[in-house]
């Protein structure tokens, strides 16, 4: 083997070959870690083992007759087997279509039929039951492969097989192995790698085509701009189905990093403390909750501890915003004070959360409030704020280490990606990472591009000093009956970084003024209520209590002080139950489906506008 420097080793082969080539380089080093819940400990998978499972799964797929560029589905939460199946499909030039683990039966039915899927991998009981419930409606479906051996199969099930049995199929068939090598040799960059169905906040989901050439270009650009290496231990927070986590995972694998597979989303805080990752990509809501938790800890600490925590964050925020982010040396007094806090208070805060070995933490998927971005850097998390879409294979832009970073920007465009602003103020993108279109949807594909080939993001923004800024989501922009434009996400973001607010939905379109449906953080609200002598009330009673309503109204007034008069919430309704995916109010990526919310709460909304 030729000499190479592991700390700078980055490879970018076709994804059909990635795991095999990496296994030759890293051998018995750990590629994946996952928690065995029966044993209560984290187990390791070496690169050689990873390669073995991928190859055996590829051959088993060939045994079922999967053809080049045929669509297969993976309907599972994050598991090592998810990665085995995806890279196995790449290895035989098949197309993987990942489904979110919480996808409804109706949506599964739609996607299976739209993509004519014959083979679907399922994770656990919920996914198996969902697929089996629509089996009679999915005429193309012929094979179900179950990752979890604990899944109880239906008595009438003649299609399914457990994963460990599946990968034994065809293992000794020399003709299948020969076909596997032929497929490997025929892998090319024009092949489709994934079809990623969008979450559908405004209508029927569209399958976004992602080609191997898009991944190749995206990975090459990220190699130039992000410092991930074999030294890094990455934990997943988002599902692999999400383009952000999916593309980020592939990037980390090309750099030889170890992936810790967090299989249960609700376990992430415990997993962080057990794994102590160096990197993790996430959406802003995660850091909003960290922000609230740290400030709540400060409030409950002794006066001296509270003063130290708050002063440490203030010092770190000033150091980053005024000096480090601009590449300017900080005054010696501030620098020394910052270093002192880094070694003591801030280091302890990070250790408590499991982030005591931070490299950097990409954050995207929604707007990042300046207060949250400043906090992230103050606490030494090195947030890399970015922007992208499924249609752009994730990243369009992000902050660059070593270059000026302005608070509130969404970074600088990815190398090789062109960004411009249309006359209407819309962000337009062109480059090798942009999708060729939507699966089976010619009309929608044509509508997504300008006549000269620029992809229309649907986001409004501007460019200043090479950095991109987003102002609002054009489709979400409301116009009141008085002709004023309202950006609902801006207002909602101001409330959800307060500990008493869990979910907020703004109403304003064609209305006289702004109103809101608010789901309080009931744990925090009940704690406040008890301090006021209001104890033992149910969620419903709290939402109706005049003292609670007055308190929430005062907090809203404080939080929206910097908004224009016409942007401020005039009336609101407190809701005792959260918005959920089960009620159709949230997408699989936890975005609000406004139309559904407005329909479900039409009476409450109308009451807020009654004279």
C-alpha angles and dihedrals in degrees: 000000000000118000116265137168108245093203091062100030111129124161130188110189124151107291088243087069103031101098093042093050092045091051089057090052102040103025111172096009115117114269100170137021124193136170120252100210093196092057094032095227141100116258128200133229116200124219089251091054091045089054092048094053092046093051094046091049090049092053091046089053089052088051088060090052100253108173130210111286092007115145121246126177133223111200105180149105116254110300135147087250089061089063093043091054096045096050090041089057090049088051093061095037094254123144120243121213110190119205121203110252090239096051114139124242091248092054093046089052091051096048096044091052095040092053096033092232119192099177127045128177115210128197113206142346096292094054093043092050092048094052093044091051092061098035094110090055095048104073095175095056113106107152135043118187116194119209098193115065089204093068111115110226123217117257088237094051113118097154107060132088131179116253096242089055093042095059090056091063113106093359093132097036106113093193090057091049089051090050089049090057091046090053090048091052091048096051110124138176095247090066118106110248102183142004107209115194112216119235094250105226091164104032145315116000118258123213109234112210114225116188130201089246090060091053091046092054094043094049093047091051093048091049087062095050112030126063104221117148145161087278091069127096110202126196122195119232100167124056117267086238089070110090091227095056093036095054092039090053092052090049092052092049091053088056096050094246121154116248121214106203110216100200100184116050092207090060097058097108092051091043091053091056092046097045102031096204126203094213139021131167117219147155121263093256090072092057091043088059091047088051091052093045093051093048091046089052089051092051092052095046127092116279091258094048091046091053092049094049094047093044091048090054092045091050093047092047093051092045093052101038099044101033123005096046089052096044091244122139111248122232110272093244094053091043093053093045090050092049091049092053091045090058094047127015099021093043090053092049091053092046091053089057096042094252099112093123102050123174101162139312121217114213126188142123096098140020115299112219112232089235090058094045091050091048092050092056093040089058092047099248094130095220114206104207114205147163134219147129138227087253092059095049088254114294124070094154142348142169115284122221109235094023129092113279119198120205108249097023124115094221137253124314118269114261108270093020118110120210128185137162119241123226087260091054097255120146109242124193134197131174147092093295094061119105120253087225149282122317113257091349112105095161094051091046093054091047092053094062136058119239090262095050106265116142113236108225097191089230125113120220149124141235122236125177091344095307124114122228128191120210104179147331104267094212090052095048109118127207117206122218086256091062097253120137118230127194102208097192091058091056094041090051092056091058101042094060088064115090094231095060124073103167132005131185119190123216119198112118109127090347129124094240143357120280133170144214107216132193106196125216093253096195090059093038094052090049089054091045092054090051087056094049093257102126136161099022121146122234089260093051092048091053090054098041112112093215091054092046090050091049093049090046091054091051091050090052090052095047096049098045093115094052123100114261093252091051096056124105109251099179135014142183123215115221123207095209130052126242108262143190089235090064091046091247097116132046122228087266090054095251117147117257095214097189092055093046091049090050095046093049100033093127093050091047094049090049091058090058097043113119 
